[in-house]
Amino acid sequence: KILKEKGAAPSPLEEEVAKALFDIEVSPSSDIKADLRDIVICNAQDFEVKNRTALIIHFPFRVWKNVQKIQGRLIRELEKKFSKKHVVFVAQRTILDKNFRRKGLKIRPRSRTLTSVHESILEDIVGPTEIFGKRTRISVDGTKIMKIYLDPKDKDKNDVEAKMSTFSAVYKKLTNKEAVFIFAEA
């Protein structure tokens, strides 16, 4: 269940997550059994947020499409298994810098730019909910704060409100950018 590059040994946390995924897959009652068959993780990390722990799970980009189909249900199952942890899924994406030609590539696809990868990470983090709108606030001293408006109809679904601080902390950890999450007024 764990896909690491070039024989790196998985950490105990990753073993635990993989075991949890496997348990969900083999449990007779789960409705996402078939979808879980070809899903693997490539990384998992724990991260302290105020009074909770966030568990960030990275999936290889190849299986991300399948993960998205069952994201809501899978997060719920994993949060049952790891109680007191907020589970966040992110796809493993590649960022190519400006001098990508040295790596022997002719063009740099737009999906590999820093900006687009950071935008996608943002969408991954808030998933299963949707981003309704974004505003970037640049204050007088030049610091940027992004305000992310989430879809108001997801407000009452699986305690998204409680996770908002987790979202911003995880986003800050992965991209080093400040983001504030709020619900758009319907």
Secondary structure, DSSP 8 states (H G I E B T S, - for coil): -B--GGG----HHHHHHHHHHHHHHH-TT-TTHHHHTT--BSEEEEEEETTEEEEEEEEEGGGHHHHHHTHHHHHHHHHHHSTTEEEEEEEE-----TTGGGGT-S---GGGSHHHHHHHHHHHHHTTS-EEEEEEEE-TTS-EEEEEEE-GGGTTSTTHHHHHHHHHHHHHHHH---EEEEE---
